[in-house]
């Protein structure tokens, strides 16, 4: 991993220090998550995936046609970086998390036993409609959610690096107000509202942020205010749950203008799990990571 100073690491350290003071209920998660996010930040700094070949004309045509720049399985990957991250994560896995340890063991063994298929193994985790990794991995007794979490976190530095490169070459037009990521077509894992009232999405797949309409369901694109609403806990008015009564999906919204510090969104995904519980108790569903408007009605 790259040893150069990485400002994102300072930001991560500050975010966890504040979270430990303000949200002690999630204390058990912090040691592993902080290590994971620091490793991801270092991995992104050092990642060297091949540039995704795309012309300005093609990029413009895709956006004008309401398509993202690429599909999830098209991302170039730095598989050596992913394997390095997988090795470094091993010592930080929570002792009591049997599912995550089992997933790590299964993936590590598959890479060791099938060196000729290492790239194919990593690329299999970019799929969303099937489980092609079963060709190489022994998945008996392995928790699929833990396996996906682990593999995709190891790939995340590559995904973010490719997305940042594309956005440097092709800035997102202001007219793009879709509910899905302009780079990869995934749904946001979080929404955030800035002080000036601008509502944005934070991509669940590649970490891209983009602008949204103020009233809009990211899942089904419903924009009728009569069927859109929000919930919030009285003690945390800077967090909202925005829901749609048509599709019954919800998204968590962070009002960043009411915070004293800029939020670190990957951590906010975890320290708002109580909002997921609130929304689901009210009868709303957690959205998948893909947009059905881009990928169809896929199962994961």
N, C-alpha and C positions, 0 to 999 in steps of 0.2 A: 504494500500500500504506500501511497505517496506521503512522505513525511513533511511536506511543505505546510506552512500555516494555512489553515482553512477557517475563514470567518464563520462558516456555518457551524463549526464545532463550538465556537464561543456562544453562538445563539442557542444551540442545543443545551449547553451547560446552564445557561441562564434560565431557559424555559423549565428545565427539570428542578432547579433550585426554587423557582417560584411555585411550581406545581407541588413540590413536597410541602411547602409552607401553606398553600391555599387549598390543596385537595389531598389531605392525608388519607382519605378513604381508598385511594389507589396506590398506596405505598408499596404493596407487594409487587406491583407491575413495574415500578420505576427502575430497579437495578438492571433487569434484562432489557427493557426498552431503551434505556439510555445507552447501554453498550451497543445495542443493535443500531440505533440511529447514528451513533458516532462512527461505527464501522461502515454504515452506508454512506455517510458523508465523505469519509476517507476514500471509499471505493469509487464514488462518483468523481472525486478529484483525480483519481488515477485511471479511470476507465478509458479504454481505447477501442470502442466498437467502430466498425467500418461506417463511414458516412452513408446515410440513406440517399441514394441517387434520385433527385427530383428537380425538375426545371421550374422556373418561376411561372411559366405558362401552365404547366400541369398543376402546380399548387393552386393557382388562381381558379383554374377550371374545376378542381375538386371542391373548393370552398363555395364557388358559385352554384355548384350542383348539390350543396348541402352534405358533402362527403368529407370525412376527416382526411388528413394527409396520408395516413397509412393505417392498415389493420394491425391488430395486436400481434398476430403471428408473423408480421413482416418486419418487426424491429430487428436491426442488427444487434448482435450481442457480443460482449466481452466475456467469454465463458471461463477464461483463466481467472479473471477478476471474481466471477461468481464462485468458483471453487475455492479461491483464497478466502473469501468472506465466509463460506460454509465452514472451512476449517477453523477460522478464528471465532466463530459463534459457539463452537462446541463447548468450550470451557465456561460459557456464560449461561447455558441453558438452565432454567430453574430446576432444582433438585426434585421437586415434587411434580413436575410436568412430564408425566410418562408419555403422553401423546406426542409432545414435541420431540422428546428424546428418541422415541421410536421412529418418527419421521426422519430425523437427522441420520439415524443409523441406516435406515433403508436407502436413503438417497446416497449417502457416502459409500455404502457397499456397492450400489449399482454403478457408480462412477469408477470405483476401483476394479470391479469385475468386468466392465465393458469399456475399456479405454478407447476402443475404436468407435464407440457410439456416444462419446461424451457430449459432443455438440448436439446430436439428435436428442439426447436425454434432456438437456437444458431447454432446447427449443420446444420440446413437448409441453412444457409448462406455460407456453404462450397460447395454447389452445384453450377454448372455452366450451366446446360442445362435446368433448369426449375425454378419455383418460389414456392417451397414447403412452404415457410413461410406464404403464403396466407391462409393456413389452420387455422392460429391463429391470424394473423394481419389483421386489417381493413386497406386496402390499397387504398380505394377510395379517390382519390385526392392526394395520396402520391407519391412523385417523386421517382421512382425506383432507379435511380442513387444515390440519396441522402441516401436512405435506405441502399443500398449496401455499400456505403462509410462509413456510420456510424457504421454499424454492423461489417464490416470487420476490421475497425480500432480498435474496441473494442476487436476483436479476435486476432489482430496482435501480442500482447505480447506472447500469447500461441504459435502461429505459429512460431515466431522467436525462442522461447525457445526450441521447439521440434527440429527445424532445427539445432540449435547450438549443441544440445545434440547428434544428429545423426552424425554430422560432427566431433565431438570430438571422437566418437567411430569409425567412418569409414571415414578417410580422402579421399577426392575426388582424384581419380587417375589422373595423368598428362595427360593421354590419353583421358580423357573426354573433348571434345571440341565441344560439341553439342550446338546448339543455344538455348536450354532450360535448366532450372535449374536441376542440378543432384539430388536435394532433392525431388522436387515436380512436375517437368515438366512444370513449367510456363515460359512464356517469360520474358525477362528483361524489366524493366521499363526504365532503362538507361544503356548505355554502358559507360565504362570509360577506357581511355588509360593512362597507367603509363609511367613514364619517360623512362624506358627501352624498351618501345614499346609494352609491354604486353597489349593486349586488353581483357577486362573482361566484364561480364554481371552482373547486379544487379537485383535480382529476384523481380518481382512485387508482389509476394504472401508472401514469407517467409523471404525476405531480404538476402538470400544467395548470395555470389559472387563467380564466377568461371571463368576460362580461356576460351578464344575463339580464333579461327583462326583470323588472321589479316583481311582477306577478306572472308566475310561470311554473308549471310542474315539469321538472326535468325528465321525468319518466315518460309521461304521455303527451307532453307539450300543451296541456290544458291551460288556458289563460283567462278563464271566466272566474271573476273574483267571487261569485256566489258559491262556487264549489271548492275554493281554496281557503285555507285557514291556518292558524298556528296555535300551538300550545307552548307553555313555558312554566318552569318552576318559579314560584314567587321569590325564592331566595336567590335566583340566578336569572334576572331579567335580561342579561346580556347574551343569553342563549335561548334560541327559539327552536321549535319543531315546526317546520312548514309541511302541511299535509294536503293531499288532494282527495276529495271525496268521490272522484270518478274512478281512479285506478286504485285508490286506497294505499298508495305508497307515501312515504315521508322522507324528508331530508332535514338534517340538523344545520342550523344557521348560527354563526357566531357574529355578534355585533361588535366588530373590532373597535369602532369609535368609542365604545364605552369602557374599553380596557385601558389600563395604564401602561401596557407594554404590547408590542406586536406579538400576536400568538404564533406559536410554532405548530402549524396545522397537523403534521403527522402525530404529534402528541395529543392535540385536541381530539383527534379521532378516538383515542383511548380514554381520555379523561372526561368524556361525555357519554360513556356507556349507560349511565343512569337515565339519560334522555331517550336512548333506544328503548329501555324498559318502559318508560312513561308512554312513549308513542305506541308501543306494541300492546300495552295494557288498554290503550284507548281504541284498539282495533285496527291500527295501521301497520303496514308491512315494511320491513327493511328492504330497500332496493338492491338489486344485484349490482355488480361492478360494470357490466356492459350496458349499452343503450339498445333497447329493442328496435329503435328506429334505424339503427345502423347494422346490428348483428342479428336481428330477428329475435324470436322468443327462445333464446338458448337457456339451458338449465343452470349454468354456474356463472 
